[in-house]
């Protein structure tokens, strides 16, 4: 079943603009923020689908507002997701001694 994407079009367009700039050689970081329940996760999922159609790796993480989240939690999620996609030899080449 195909899901329709409703709302958050402005935010998605901003993310797709950042994606177009990155594909053109201008890397950057995008941040999607807002109150709980307004569609951030669904917008991120839609963005990832667009990136996959361009054969671009898009990583994203979540940061709960509750206390107790580990320091740098969104960044740790990105690094772990990236590492899960690569084999150890590739990670060793990219990260050197820090790969472990």
N, C-alpha and C positions, 0 to 999 in steps of 0.2 A: 504494500500500500504506500503510495507516494504521499508525503506530508507537505501541506502548503506552508509557506513561510509568510506569516502575517505580522506586520509591525516591525519596528527596529530597522526599517529600510535605510534610514539615514546613517545609522551606526554601521550597518553592513556595507554601505557604499564607502564609508570612510576606511573600513578595513580593506575592502577591495582596492581602494586607491593606494593604500600602503603596500598591498601585495603587488600591484602593478609597478610601483616604484622599485620594490625589491627585485622583481624580475628584470627590471631595466638597469640594475646594478647599483641601486641606492638603498642599501639595507637599513633597517630601522626596527623599532620595537613599537607594538601597538598595545594599548591597554583598553579593555572593555570593563567598565565599572557601573555600579548602580545598586539600587535597592534589591533585596531578595524578591524573586518571583516576577521580574520584569522582562525576562527573556534573554539574559546574558548567555546562558548555556546553549540555548537553541540558536542564537546568533552565531556563537562560536562554532557550533556544529555545521551550520550553513556555510560559514567561511571556509572551514576545513574541506568541505565538499568542493567548493570552487577551486581551492588550492590544489586538491588532488587531480582535478580535471586538467590543470596546467602542469601536472607532474612535479609539484612543489611540496616539500615537506613543511607542514604547519604543525607546530607544537603549542599546546596551551595548558595552563594549570589553573587551579582554583585556590582561593585564599579565604577560608572561613573567618568570620568576624569573632568567633568564640575565642576566649582565652585558651592558651595551651597549644596553639598551632606552633610547630617548630619554626625557628628563625629561617628566613629566606625560603619558606615553604613553596611558593609558586615556582621559584627557580630550581629547587630540588626536584620538583615534579617534572619540569622540562628536561633537566639533565638525565633523570632516570628513564623517561620515555625515549629520549634520543639514544641512550646507551642500550636500551632493550631492542632497538632496531638494528644495531650494529654488532658484528662479531668482535671478539676480543682483539684480534690482530688489527682490525681497522681502528678500534678505539686506542690501541697502543700507538699506532702511527699518528693519530690526531692529538692525543693527550700526553704522550710520552710517559714519564714516570708517574704522572698524576692519574693514569688510567685506573689503577687499582682503587 
